[in-house]
Amino acid sequence: MEAAAAAHCSLRVQRLLLDPKFEGYKLSLEPLACYQVPLESPVAEVRLRDEQYTLEHMRAFGMYNYLQLDSWHQDNVYYVDQLGRVMNLSVTL
């Protein structure tokens, strides 16, 4: 069985997509909006044991996002609670 070849991608600049008047991004010091919602049961968090603090464990669990966006309904997110249920949360700003 042959190994699959890596996909070829081109890194050529598409000059029509460049904006010559672009001066860069500006850092905003305005605080981000933060909202809190009371939950029926807390979110199930991944906890590492003392012997699991290796680079591999941190890569596997450190960037874990507890909220998953619904791709069909952008106002909905899902999470797993401590009872093992998949919960839906509708976000309306």
mmCIF file as gemmi writes it, N, C-alpha and C atoms, coordinates in Angstrom:
data_model
loop_
_atom_site.group_PDB
_atom_site.id
_atom_site.type_symbol
_atom_site.label_atom_id
_atom_site.label_alt_id
_atom_site.label_comp_id
_atom_site.label_asym_id
_atom_site.label_entity_id
_atom_site.label_seq_id
_atom_site.pdbx_PDB_ins_code
_atom_site.Cartn_x
_atom_site.Cartn_y
_atom_site.Cartn_z
_atom_site.occupancy
_atom_site.B_iso_or_equiv
_atom_site.pdbx_formal_charge
_atom_site.auth_seq_id
_atom_site.auth_asym_id
_atom_site.pdbx_PDB_model_num
ATOM 1 N N . MET Axp A 1 ? 0.841 -1.173 0 1 0 ? 1 A 1
ATOM 2 C CA . MET Axp A 1 ? 0 0 0 1 0 ? 1 A 1
ATOM 3 C C . MET Axp A 1 ? 0.89 1.241 0 1 0 ? 1 A 1
ATOM 4 N N . GLU Axp A 2 ? 0.624 2.151 -0.897 1 0 ? 2 A 1
ATOM 5 C CA . GLU Axp A 2 ? 1.431 3.359 -1.019 1 0 ? 2 A 1
ATOM 6 C C . GLU Axp A 2 ? 0.949 4.436 -0.055 1 0 ? 2 A 1
ATOM 7 N N . ALA Axp A 3 ? 1.89 5.23 0.407 1 0 ? 3 A 1
ATOM 8 C CA . ALA Axp A 3 ? 1.534 6.356 1.274 1 0 ? 3 A 1
ATOM 9 C C . ALA Axp A 3 ? 0.899 7.45 0.423 1 0 ? 3 A 1
ATOM 10 N N . ALA Axp A 4 ? -0.1 8.103 0.949 1 0 ? 4 A 1
ATOM 11 C CA . ALA Axp A 4 ? -0.775 9.182 0.218 1 0 ? 4 A 1
ATOM 12 C C . ALA Axp A 4 ? 0.169 10.376 0.081 1 0 ? 4 A 1
ATOM 13 N N . ALA Axp A 5 ? 0.191 10.945 -1.089 1 0 ? 5 A 1
ATOM 14 C CA . ALA Axp A 5 ? 1.043 12.112 -1.345 1 0 ? 5 A 1
ATOM 15 C C . ALA Axp A 5 ? 0.425 13.346 -0.704 1 0 ? 5 A 1
ATOM 16 N N . ALA Axp A 6 ? 1.267 14.233 -0.239 1 0 ? 6 A 1
ATOM 17 C CA . ALA Axp A 6 ? 0.786 15.476 0.36 1 0 ? 6 A 1
ATOM 18 C C . ALA Axp A 6 ? 0.163 16.354 -0.72 1 0 ? 6 A 1
ATOM 19 N N . ALA Axp A 7 ? -0.863 17.07 -0.361 1 0 ? 7 A 1
ATOM 20 C CA . ALA Axp A 7 ? -1.529 17.965 -1.312 1 0 ? 7 A 1
ATOM 21 C C . ALA Axp A 7 ? -0.597 19.118 -1.669 1 0 ? 7 A 1
ATOM 22 N N . HIS Axp A 8 ? -0.605 19.49 -2.931 1 0 ? 8 A 1
ATOM 23 C CA . HIS Axp A 8 ? 0.233 20.598 -3.402 1 0 ? 8 A 1
ATOM 24 C C . HIS Axp A 8 ? -0.552 21.898 -3.252 1 0 ? 8 A 1
ATOM 25 N N . CYS Axp A 9 ? 0.032 22.876 -2.61 1 0 ? 9 A 1
ATOM 26 C CA . CYS Axp A 9 ? -0.626 24.175 -2.521 1 0 ? 9 A 1
ATOM 27 C C . CYS Axp A 9 ? 0.352 25.257 -2.956 1 0 ? 9 A 1
ATOM 28 N N . SER Axp A 10 ? -0.185 26.253 -3.6 1 0 ? 10 A 1
ATOM 29 C CA . SER Axp A 10 ? 0.63 27.338 -4.127 1 0 ? 10 A 1
ATOM 30 C C . SER Axp A 10 ? 0.632 28.501 -3.139 1 0 ? 10 A 1
ATOM 31 N N . LEU Axp A 11 ? 1.783 29.086 -2.941 1 0 ? 11 A 1
ATOM 32 C CA . LEU Axp A 11 ? 1.895 30.232 -2.04 1 0 ? 11 A 1
ATOM 33 C C . LEU Axp A 11 ? 2.164 31.517 -2.818 1 0 ? 11 A 1
ATOM 34 N N . ARG Axp A 12 ? 1.763 31.536 -4.084 1 0 ? 12 A 1
ATOM 35 C CA . ARG Axp A 12 ? 1.945 32.737 -4.893 1 0 ? 12 A 1
ATOM 36 C C . ARG Axp A 12 ? 0.979 33.83 -4.436 1 0 ? 12 A 1
ATOM 37 N N . VAL Axp A 13 ? 1.451 35.049 -4.428 1 0 ? 13 A 1
ATOM 38 C CA . VAL Axp A 13 ? 0.637 36.193 -4.012 1 0 ? 13 A 1
ATOM 39 C C . VAL Axp A 13 ? -0.37 36.518 -5.11 1 0 ? 13 A 1
ATOM 40 N N . GLN Axp A 14 ? -1.634 36.712 -4.717 1 0 ? 14 A 1
ATOM 41 C CA . GLN Axp A 14 ? -2.657 37.163 -5.661 1 0 ? 14 A 1
ATOM 42 C C . GLN Axp A 14 ? -2.785 38.67 -5.494 1 0 ? 14 A 1
ATOM 43 N N . ARG Axp A 15 ? -2.116 39.408 -6.35 1 0 ? 15 A 1
ATOM 44 C CA . ARG Axp A 15 ? -2.012 40.859 -6.201 1 0 ? 15 A 1
ATOM 45 C C . ARG Axp A 15 ? -3.362 41.571 -6.249 1 0 ? 15 A 1
ATOM 46 N N . LEU Axp A 16 ? -4.356 41.001 -6.915 1 0 ? 16 A 1
ATOM 47 C CA . LEU Axp A 16 ? -5.675 41.639 -6.982 1 0 ? 16 A 1
ATOM 48 C C . LEU Axp A 16 ? -6.358 41.67 -5.605 1 0 ? 16 A 1
ATOM 49 N N . LEU Axp A 17 ? -5.943 40.79 -4.691 1 0 ? 17 A 1
ATOM 50 C CA . LEU Axp A 17 ? -6.546 40.748 -3.363 1 0 ? 17 A 1
ATOM 51 C C . LEU Axp A 17 ? -5.852 41.663 -2.358 1 0 ? 17 A 1
ATOM 52 N N . LEU Axp A 18 ? -4.729 42.247 -2.732 1 0 ? 18 A 1
ATOM 53 C CA . LEU Axp A 18 ? -3.983 43.112 -1.82 1 0 ? 18 A 1
ATOM 54 C C . LEU Axp A 18 ? -4.539 44.528 -1.833 1 0 ? 18 A 1
ATOM 55 N N . ASP Axp A 19 ? -4.592 45.151 -0.667 1 0 ? 19 A 1
ATOM 56 C CA . ASP Axp A 19 ? -5.039 46.537 -0.537 1 0 ? 19 A 1
ATOM 57 C C . ASP Axp A 19 ? -3.807 47.402 -0.284 1 0 ? 19 A 1
ATOM 58 N N . PRO Axp A 20 ? -3.387 48.219 -1.256 1 0 ? 20 A 1
ATOM 59 C CA . PRO Axp A 20 ? -2.169 49.026 -1.069 1 0 ? 20 A 1
ATOM 60 C C . PRO Axp A 20 ? -2.317 50.096 0.011 1 0 ? 20 A 1
ATOM 61 N N . LYS Axp A 21 ? -3.531 50.441 0.412 1 0 ? 21 A 1
ATOM 62 C CA . LYS Axp A 21 ? -3.745 51.471 1.432 1 0 ? 21 A 1
ATOM 63 C C . LYS Axp A 21 ? -3.864 50.882 2.837 1 0 ? 21 A 1
ATOM 64 N N . PHE Axp A 22 ? -3.753 49.555 2.963 1 0 ? 22 A 1
ATOM 65 C CA . PHE Axp A 22 ? -3.863 48.904 4.269 1 0 ? 22 A 1
ATOM 66 C C . PHE Axp A 22 ? -2.651 49.257 5.123 1 0 ? 22 A 1
ATOM 67 N N . GLU Axp A 23 ? -2.898 49.795 6.329 1 0 ? 23 A 1
ATOM 68 C CA . GLU Axp A 23 ? -1.806 50.242 7.187 1 0 ? 23 A 1
ATOM 69 C C . GLU Axp A 23 ? -1.547 49.314 8.361 1 0 ? 23 A 1
ATOM 70 N N . GLY Axp A 24 ? -2.3 48.235 8.46 1 0 ? 24 A 1
ATOM 71 C CA . GLY Axp A 24 ? -2.083 47.285 9.545 1 0 ? 24 A 1
ATOM 72 C C . GLY Axp A 24 ? -3.281 47.226 10.481 1 0 ? 24 A 1
ATOM 73 N N . TYR Axp A 25 ? -3.191 46.326 11.427 1 0 ? 25 A 1
ATOM 74 C CA . TYR Axp A 25 ? -4.252 46.157 12.414 1 0 ? 25 A 1
ATOM 75 C C . TYR Axp A 25 ? -3.979 47.042 13.612 1 0 ? 25 A 1
ATOM 76 N N . LYS Axp A 26 ? -5.02 47.502 14.241 1 0 ? 26 A 1
ATOM 77 C CA . LYS Axp A 26 ? -4.886 48.342 15.423 1 0 ? 26 A 1
ATOM 78 C C . LYS Axp A 26 ? -5.366 47.565 16.646 1 0 ? 26 A 1
ATOM 79 N N . LEU Axp A 27 ? -4.605 47.618 17.709 1 0 ? 27 A 1
ATOM 80 C CA . LEU Axp A 27 ? -4.956 46.955 18.955 1 0 ? 27 A 1
ATOM 81 C C . LEU Axp A 27 ? -5.947 47.813 19.717 1 0 ? 27 A 1
ATOM 82 N N . SER Axp A 28 ? -7.07 47.215 20.082 1 0 ? 28 A 1
ATOM 83 C CA . SER Axp A 28 ? -8.066 47.928 20.869 1 0 ? 28 A 1
ATOM 84 C C . SER Axp A 28 ? -7.899 47.545 22.334 1 0 ? 28 A 1
ATOM 85 N N . LEU Axp A 29 ? -7.903 48.533 23.197 1 0 ? 29 A 1
ATOM 86 C CA . LEU Axp A 29 ? -7.789 48.271 24.623 1 0 ? 29 A 1
ATOM 87 C C . LEU Axp A 29 ? -9.162 48.234 25.3 1 0 ? 29 A 1
ATOM 88 N N . GLU Axp A 30 ? -10.231 48.279 24.501 1 0 ? 30 A 1
ATOM 89 C CA . GLU Axp A 30 ? -11.578 48.167 25.046 1 0 ? 30 A 1
ATOM 90 C C . GLU Axp A 30 ? -11.791 46.76 25.603 1 0 ? 30 A 1
ATOM 91 N N . PRO Axp A 31 ? -12.431 46.642 26.751 1 0 ? 31 A 1
ATOM 92 C CA . PRO Axp A 31 ? -12.65 45.295 27.307 1 0 ? 31 A 1
ATOM 93 C C . PRO Axp A 31 ? -13.641 44.498 26.455 1 0 ? 31 A 1
ATOM 94 N N . LEU Axp A 32 ? -13.434 43.197 26.404 1 0 ? 32 A 1
ATOM 95 C CA . LEU Axp A 32 ? -14.345 42.322 25.666 1 0 ? 32 A 1
ATOM 96 C C . LEU Axp A 32 ? -15.62 42.115 26.47 1 0 ? 32 A 1
ATOM 97 N N . ALA Axp A 33 ? -16.723 41.955 25.768 1 0 ? 33 A 1
ATOM 98 C CA . ALA Axp A 33 ? -17.988 41.684 26.446 1 0 ? 33 A 1
ATOM 99 C C . ALA Axp A 33 ? -17.937 40.282 27.049 1 0 ? 33 A 1
ATOM 100 N N . CYS Axp A 34 ? -18.406 40.155 28.272 1 0 ? 34 A 1
ATOM 101 C CA . CYS Axp A 34 ? -18.405 38.875 28.97 1 0 ? 34 A 1
ATOM 102 C C . CYS Axp A 34 ? -19.789 38.665 29.568 1 0 ? 34 A 1
ATOM 103 N N . TYR Axp A 35 ? -20.396 37.536 29.261 1 0 ? 35 A 1
ATOM 104 C CA . TYR Axp A 35 ? -21.744 37.243 29.735 1 0 ? 35 A 1
ATOM 105 C C . TYR Axp A 35 ? -21.724 35.981 30.587 1 0 ? 35 A 1
ATOM 106 N N . GLN Axp A 36 ? -22.576 35.943 31.608 1 0 ? 36 A 1
ATOM 107 C CA . GLN Axp A 36 ? -22.688 34.764 32.456 1 0 ? 36 A 1
ATOM 108 C C . GLN Axp A 36 ? -24.127 34.277 32.43 1 0 ? 36 A 1
ATOM 109 N N . VAL Axp A 37 ? -24.285 32.963 32.349 1 0 ? 37 A 1
ATOM 110 C CA . VAL Axp A 37 ? -25.602 32.349 32.3 1 0 ? 37 A 1
ATOM 111 C C . VAL Axp A 37 ? -25.658 31.282 33.381 1 0 ? 37 A 1
ATOM 112 N N . PRO Axp A 38 ? -26.683 31.286 34.228 1 0 ? 38 A 1
ATOM 113 C CA . PRO Axp A 38 ? -26.802 30.213 35.221 1 0 ? 38 A 1
ATOM 114 C C . PRO Axp A 38 ? -27.14 28.896 34.519 1 0 ? 38 A 1
ATOM 115 N N . LEU Axp A 39 ? -26.427 27.828 34.863 1 0 ? 39 A 1
ATOM 116 C CA . LEU Axp A 39 ? -26.634 26.526 34.236 1 0 ? 39 A 1
ATOM 117 C C . LEU Axp A 39 ? -27.305 25.571 35.206 1 0 ? 39 A 1
ATOM 118 N N . GLU Axp A 40 ? -28.091 24.645 34.656 1 0 ? 40 A 1
ATOM 119 C CA . GLU Axp A 40 ? -28.767 23.631 35.468 1 0 ? 40 A 1
ATOM 120 C C . GLU Axp A 40 ? -27.746 22.708 36.141 1 0 ? 40 A 1
ATOM 121 N N . SER Axp A 41 ? -26.726 22.331 35.394 1 0 ? 41 A 1
ATOM 122 C CA . SER Axp A 41 ? -25.639 21.489 35.897 1 0 ? 41 A 1
ATOM 123 C C . SER Axp A 41 ? -24.341 22.055 35.327 1 0 ? 41 A 1
ATOM 124 N N . PRO Axp A 42 ? -23.259 22.096 36.104 1 0 ? 42 A 1
ATOM 125 C CA . PRO Axp A 42 ? -22.005 22.692 35.615 1 0 ? 42 A 1
ATOM 126 C C . PRO Axp A 42 ? -21.43 21.951 34.409 1 0 ? 42 A 1
ATOM 127 N N . VAL Axp A 43 ? -20.58 22.643 33.687 1 0 ? 43 A 1
ATOM 128 C CA . VAL Axp A 43 ? -19.908 22.086 32.512 1 0 ? 43 A 1
ATOM 129 C C . VAL Axp A 43 ? -18.915 21.019 32.969 1 0 ? 43 A 1
ATOM 130 N N . ALA Axp A 44 ? -18.86 19.906 32.246 1 0 ? 44 A 1
ATOM 131 C CA . ALA Axp A 44 ? -17.897 18.845 32.549 1 0 ? 44 A 1
ATOM 132 C C . ALA Axp A 44 ? -16.523 19.278 32.059 1 0 ? 44 A 1
ATOM 133 N N . GLU Axp A 45 ? -15.603 19.46 32.976 1 0 ? 45 A 1
ATOM 134 C CA . GLU Axp A 45 ? -14.257 19.907 32.634 1 0 ? 45 A 1
ATOM 135 C C . GLU Axp A 45 ? -13.299 18.728 32.635 1 0 ? 45 A 1
ATOM 136 N N . VAL Axp A 46 ? -12.314 18.782 31.748 1 0 ? 46 A 1
ATOM 137 C CA . VAL Axp A 46 ? -11.272 17.76 31.705 1 0 ? 46 A 1
ATOM 138 C C . VAL Axp A 46 ? -10.211 18.142 32.728 1 0 ? 46 A 1
ATOM 139 N N . ARG Axp A 47 ? -9.989 17.284 33.69 1 0 ? 47 A 1
ATOM 140 C CA . ARG Axp A 47 ? -8.985 17.529 34.732 1 0 ? 47 A 1
ATOM 141 C C . ARG Axp A 47 ? -7.808 16.583 34.524 1 0 ? 47 A 1
ATOM 142 N N . LEU Axp A 48 ? -6.614 17.13 34.558 1 0 ? 48 A 1
ATOM 143 C CA . LEU Axp A 48 ? -5.417 16.307 34.42 1 0 ? 48 A 1
ATOM 144 C C . LEU Axp A 48 ? -4.952 15.832 35.794 1 0 ? 48 A 1
ATOM 145 N N . ARG Axp A 49 ? -4.484 14.589 35.844 1 0 ? 49 A 1
ATOM 146 C CA . ARG Axp A 49 ? -3.883 14.074 37.077 1 0 ? 49 A 1
ATOM 147 C C . ARG Axp A 49 ? -2.454 14.592 37.16 1 0 ? 49 A 1
ATOM 148 N N . ASP Axp A 50 ? -1.838 14.485 38.31 1 0 ? 50 A 1
ATOM 149 C CA . ASP Axp A 50 ? -0.479 15.007 38.508 1 0 ? 50 A 1
ATOM 150 C C . ASP Axp A 50 ? 0.524 14.407 37.527 1 0 ? 50 A 1
ATOM 151 N N . GLU Axp A 51 ? 0.36 13.129 37.164 1 0 ? 51 A 1
ATOM 152 C CA . GLU Axp A 51 ? 1.322 12.49 36.262 1 0 ? 51 A 1
ATOM 153 C C . GLU Axp A 51 ? 1.028 12.784 34.797 1 0 ? 51 A 1
ATOM 154 N N . GLN Axp A 52 ? 0.006 13.55 34.506 1 0 ? 52 A 1
ATOM 155 C CA . GLN Axp A 52 ? -0.371 13.828 33.125 1 0 ? 52 A 1
ATOM 156 C C . GLN Axp A 52 ? 0.091 15.198 32.636 1 0 ? 52 A 1
ATOM 157 N N . TYR Axp A 53 ? 0.961 15.856 33.317 1 0 ? 53 A 1
ATOM 158 C CA . TYR Axp A 53 ? 1.392 17.177 32.886 1 0 ? 53 A 1
ATOM 159 C C . TYR Axp A 53 ? 2.626 17.1 31.98 1 0 ? 53 A 1
ATOM 160 N N . THR Axp A 54 ? 2.483 16.407 30.864 1 0 ? 54 A 1
ATOM 161 C CA . THR Axp A 54 ? 3.539 16.368 29.86 1 0 ? 54 A 1
ATOM 162 C C . THR Axp A 54 ? 3.106 17.264 28.707 1 0 ? 54 A 1
ATOM 163 N N . LEU Axp A 55 ? 4.014 17.519 27.787 1 0 ? 55 A 1
ATOM 164 C CA . LEU Axp A 55 ? 3.691 18.351 26.633 1 0 ? 55 A 1
ATOM 165 C C . LEU Axp A 55 ? 2.557 17.734 25.818 1 0 ? 55 A 1
ATOM 166 N N . GLU Axp A 56 ? 2.559 16.407 25.673 1 0 ? 56 A 1
ATOM 167 C CA . GLU Axp A 56 ? 1.513 15.736 24.91 1 0 ? 56 A 1
ATOM 168 C C . GLU Axp A 56 ? 0.146 15.906 25.573 1 0 ? 56 A 1
ATOM 169 N N . HIS Axp A 57 ? 0.109 15.794 26.904 1 0 ? 57 A 1
ATOM 170 C CA . HIS Axp A 57 ? -1.154 15.977 27.62 1 0 ? 57 A 1
ATOM 171 C C . HIS Axp A 57 ? -1.646 17.416 27.505 1 0 ? 57 A 1
ATOM 172 N N . MET Axp A 58 ? -0.736 18.361 27.587 1 0 ? 58 A 1
ATOM 173 C CA . MET Axp A 58 ? -1.134 19.76 27.483 1 0 ? 58 A 1
ATOM 174 C C . MET Axp A 58 ? -1.673 20.068 26.084 1 0 ? 58 A 1
ATOM 175 N N . ARG Axp A 59 ? -1.075 19.468 25.061 1 0 ? 59 A 1
ATOM 176 C CA . ARG Axp A 59 ? -1.59 19.659 23.702 1 0 ? 59 A 1
ATOM 177 C C . ARG Axp A 59 ? -2.966 19.023 23.553 1 0 ? 59 A 1
ATOM 178 N N . ALA Axp A 60 ? -3.158 17.864 24.143 1 0 ? 60 A 1
ATOM 179 C CA . ALA Axp A 60 ? -4.428 17.152 23.989 1 0 ? 60 A 1
ATOM 180 C C . ALA Axp A 60 ? -5.55 17.815 24.771 1 0 ? 60 A 1
ATOM 181 N N . PHE Axp A 61 ? -5.267 18.291 25.972 1 0 ? 61 A 1
ATOM 182 C CA . PHE Axp A 61 ? -6.325 18.802 26.836 1 0 ? 61 A 1
ATOM 183 C C . PHE Axp A 61 ? -6.267 20.3 27.086 1 0 ? 61 A 1
ATOM 184 N N . GLY Axp A 62 ? -5.123 20.929 26.868 1 0 ? 62 A 1
ATOM 185 C CA . GLY Axp A 62 ? -4.953 22.333 27.207 1 0 ? 62 A 1
ATOM 186 C C . GLY Axp A 62 ? -5.749 23.286 26.344 1 0 ? 62 A 1
ATOM 187 N N . MET Axp A 63 ? -5.957 22.939 25.087 1 0 ? 63 A 1
ATOM 188 C CA . MET Axp A 63 ? -6.675 23.817 24.179 1 0 ? 63 A 1
ATOM 189 C C . MET Axp A 63 ? -8.118 23.351 23.986 1 0 ? 63 A 1
ATOM 190 N N . TYR Axp A 64 ? -8.625 22.558 24.897 1 0 ? 64 A 1
ATOM 191 C CA . TYR Axp A 64 ? -9.972 22.01 24.781 1 0 ? 64 A 1
ATOM 192 C C . TYR Axp A 64 ? -10.995 23.121 24.978 1 0 ? 64 A 1
ATOM 193 N N . ASN Axp A 65 ? -11.906 23.275 24.031 1 0 ? 65 A 1
ATOM 194 C CA . ASN Axp A 65 ? -12.954 24.282 24.13 1 0 ? 65 A 1
ATOM 195 C C . ASN Axp A 65 ? -14.236 23.577 24.554 1 0 ? 65 A 1
ATOM 196 N N . TYR Axp A 66 ? -14.831 24.016 25.63 1 0 ? 66 A 1
ATOM 197 C CA . TYR Axp A 66 ? -16.018 23.36 26.159 1 0 ? 66 A 1
ATOM 198 C C . TYR Axp A 66 ? -17.281 23.72 25.395 1 0 ? 66 A 1
ATOM 199 N N . LEU Axp A 67 ? -17.263 24.827 24.667 1 0 ? 67 A 1
ATOM 200 C CA . LEU Axp A 67 ? -18.418 25.224 23.858 1 0 ? 67 A 1
ATOM 201 C C . LEU Axp A 67 ? -18.177 24.86 22.401 1 0 ? 67 A 1
ATOM 202 N N . GLN Axp A 68 ? -19.155 24.228 21.782 1 0 ? 68 A 1
ATOM 203 C CA . GLN Axp A 68 ? -19.072 23.872 20.371 1 0 ? 68 A 1
ATOM 204 C C . GLN Axp A 68 ? -20.16 24.623 19.623 1 0 ? 68 A 1
ATOM 205 N N . LEU Axp A 69 ? -19.779 25.357 18.603 1 0 ? 69 A 1
ATOM 206 C CA . LEU Axp A 69 ? -20.718 26.145 17.811 1 0 ? 69 A 1
ATOM 207 C C . LEU Axp A 69 ? -21.514 25.251 16.88 1 0 ? 69 A 1
ATOM 208 N N . ASP Axp A 70 ? -22.804 25.51 16.754 1 0 ? 70 A 1
ATOM 209 C CA . ASP Axp A 70 ? -23.662 24.803 15.809 1 0 ? 70 A 1
ATOM 210 C C . ASP Axp A 70 ? -23.449 25.425 14.437 1 0 ? 70 A 1
ATOM 211 N N . SER Axp A 71 ? -22.964 24.642 13.463 1 0 ? 71 A 1
ATOM 212 C CA . SER Axp A 71 ? -22.665 25.202 12.143 1 0 ? 71 A 1
ATOM 213 C C . SER Axp A 71 ? -23.892 25.605 11.351 1 0 ? 71 A 1
ATOM 214 N N . TRP Axp A 72 ? -25.049 25.054 11.668 1 0 ? 72 A 1
ATOM 215 C CA . TRP Axp A 72 ? -26.269 25.393 10.927 1 0 ? 72 A 1
ATOM 216 C C . TRP Axp A 72 ? -27.03 26.54 11.573 1 0 ? 72 A 1
ATOM 217 N N . HIS Axp A 73 ? -26.926 26.679 12.892 1 0 ? 73 A 1
ATOM 218 C CA . HIS Axp A 73 ? -27.608 27.755 13.624 1 0 ? 73 A 1
ATOM 219 C C . HIS Axp A 73 ? -26.553 28.491 14.45 1 0 ? 73 A 1
ATOM 220 N N . GLN Axp A 74 ? -26.094 29.615 13.93 1 0 ? 74 A 1
ATOM 221 C CA . GLN Axp A 74 ? -24.97 30.334 14.52 1 0 ? 74 A 1
ATOM 222 C C . GLN Axp A 74 ? -25.252 30.878 15.924 1 0 ? 74 A 1
ATOM 223 N N . ASP Axp A 75 ? -26.519 30.919 16.341 1 0 ? 75 A 1
ATOM 224 C CA . ASP Axp A 75 ? -26.849 31.421 17.678 1 0 ? 75 A 1
ATOM 225 C C . ASP Axp A 75 ? -26.842 30.323 18.738 1 0 ? 75 A 1
ATOM 226 N N . ASN Axp A 76 ? -26.561 29.077 18.354 1 0 ? 76 A 1
ATOM 227 C CA . ASN Axp A 76 ? -26.597 27.957 19.295 1 0 ? 76 A 1
ATOM 228 C C . ASN Axp A 76 ? -25.204 27.414 19.564 1 0 ? 76 A 1
ATOM 229 N N . VAL Axp A 77 ? -24.953 27.07 20.818 1 0 ? 77 A 1
ATOM 230 C CA . VAL Axp A 77 ? -23.724 26.379 21.209 1 0 ? 77 A 1
ATOM 231 C C . VAL Axp A 77 ? -24.112 25.149 22.022 1 0 ? 77 A 1
ATOM 232 N N . TYR Axp A 78 ? -23.221 24.173 22.036 1 0 ? 78 A 1
ATOM 233 C CA . TYR Axp A 78 ? -23.439 22.94 22.778 1 0 ? 78 A 1
ATOM 234 C C . TYR Axp A 78 ? -22.296 22.733 23.759 1 0 ? 78 A 1
ATOM 235 N N . TYR Axp A 79 ? -22.597 22.058 24.867 1 0 ? 79 A 1
ATOM 236 C CA . TYR Axp A 79 ? -21.576 21.676 25.832 1 0 ? 79 A 1
ATOM 237 C C . TYR Axp A 79 ? -22.041 20.393 26.521 1 0 ? 79 A 1
ATOM 238 N N . VAL Axp A 80 ? -21.12 19.705 27.17 1 0 ? 80 A 1
ATOM 239 C CA . VAL Axp A 80 ? -21.445 18.503 27.929 1 0 ? 80 A 1
ATOM 240 C C . VAL Axp A 80 ? -21.416 18.887 29.397 1 0 ? 80 A 1
ATOM 241 N N . ASP Axp A 81 ? -22.494 18.563 30.123 1 0 ? 81 A 1
ATOM 242 C CA . ASP Axp A 81 ? -22.538 18.906 31.544 1 0 ? 81 A 1
ATOM 243 C C . ASP Axp A 81 ? -21.97 17.76 32.387 1 0 ? 81 A 1
ATOM 244 N N . GLN Axp A 82 ? -21.887 17.975 33.706 1 0 ? 82 A 1
ATOM 245 C CA . GLN Axp A 82 ? -21.286 16.983 34.596 1 0 ? 82 A 1
ATOM 246 C C . GLN Axp A 82 ? -22.121 15.72 34.731 1 0 ? 82 A 1
ATOM 247 N N . LEU Axp A 83 ? -23.361 15.738 34.264 1 0 ? 83 A 1
ATOM 248 C CA . LEU Axp A 83 ? -24.196 14.538 34.276 1 0 ? 83 A 1
ATOM 249 C C . LEU Axp A 83 ? -24.056 13.752 32.979 1 0 ? 83 A 1
ATOM 250 N N . GLY Axp A 84 ? -23.178 14.215 32.064 1 0 ? 84 A 1
ATOM 251 C CA . GLY Axp A 84 ? -22.93 13.52 30.814 1 0 ? 84 A 1
ATOM 252 C C . GLY Axp A 84 ? -23.924 13.85 29.71 1 0 ? 84 A 1
ATOM 253 N N . ARG Axp A 85 ? -24.746 14.871 29.913 1 0 ? 85 A 1
ATOM 254 C CA . ARG Axp A 85 ? -25.741 15.253 28.913 1 0 ? 85 A 1
ATOM 255 C C . ARG Axp A 85 ? -25.158 16.291 27.96 1 0 ? 85 A 1
ATOM 256 N N . VAL Axp A 86 ? -25.559 16.215 26.691 1 0 ? 86 A 1
ATOM 257 C CA . VAL Axp A 86 ? -25.205 17.251 25.721 1 0 ? 86 A 1
ATOM 258 C C . VAL Axp A 86 ? -26.27 18.325 25.819 1 0 ? 86 A 1
ATOM 259 N N . MET Axp A 87 ? -25.854 19.523 26.177 1 0 ? 87 A 1
ATOM 260 C CA . MET Axp A 87 ? -26.793 20.62 26.412 1 0 ? 87 A 1
ATOM 261 C C . MET Axp A 87 ? -26.678 21.65 25.302 1 0 ? 87 A 1
ATOM 262 N N . ASN Axp A 88 ? -27.812 22.237 24.947 1 0 ? 88 A 1
ATOM 263 C CA . ASN Axp A 88 ? -27.885 23.274 23.93 1 0 ? 88 A 1
ATOM 264 C C . ASN Axp A 88 ? -28.135 24.602 24.626 1 0 ? 88 A 1
ATOM 265 N N . LEU Axp A 89 ? -27.413 25.617 24.191 1 0 ? 89 A 1
ATOM 266 C CA . LEU Axp A 89 ? -27.579 26.945 24.762 1 0 ? 89 A 1
ATOM 267 C C . LEU Axp A 89 ? -27.739 27.926 23.604 1 0 ? 89 A 1
ATOM 268 N N . SER Axp A 90 ? -28.835 28.67 23.598 1 0 ? 90 A 1
ATOM 269 C CA . SER Axp A 90 ? -29.077 29.665 22.542 1 0 ? 90 A 1
ATOM 270 C C . SER Axp A 90 ? -28.527 31.001 23.014 1 0 ? 90 A 1
ATOM 271 N N . VAL Axp A 91 ? -27.695 31.616 22.18 1 0 ? 91 A 1
ATOM 272 C CA . VAL Axp A 91 ? -27.041 32.879 22.527 1 0 ? 91 A 1
ATOM 273 C C . VAL Axp A 91 ? -27.647 33.981 21.676 1 0 ? 91 A 1
ATOM 274 N N . THR Axp A 92 ? -28.349 34.912 22.312 1 0 ? 92 A 1
ATOM 275 C CA . THR Axp A 92 ? -28.929 36.047 21.618 1 0 ? 92 A 1
ATOM 276 C C . THR Axp A 92 ? -28.372 37.318 22.257 1 0 ? 92 A 1
ATOM 277 N N . LEU Axp A 93 ? -27.643 38.084 21.465 1 0 ? 93 A 1
ATOM 278 C CA . LEU Axp A 93 ? -27.056 39.325 21.996 1 0 ? 93 A 1
ATOM 279 C C . LEU Axp A 93 ? -27.927 40.503 21.674 1 0 ? 93 A 1
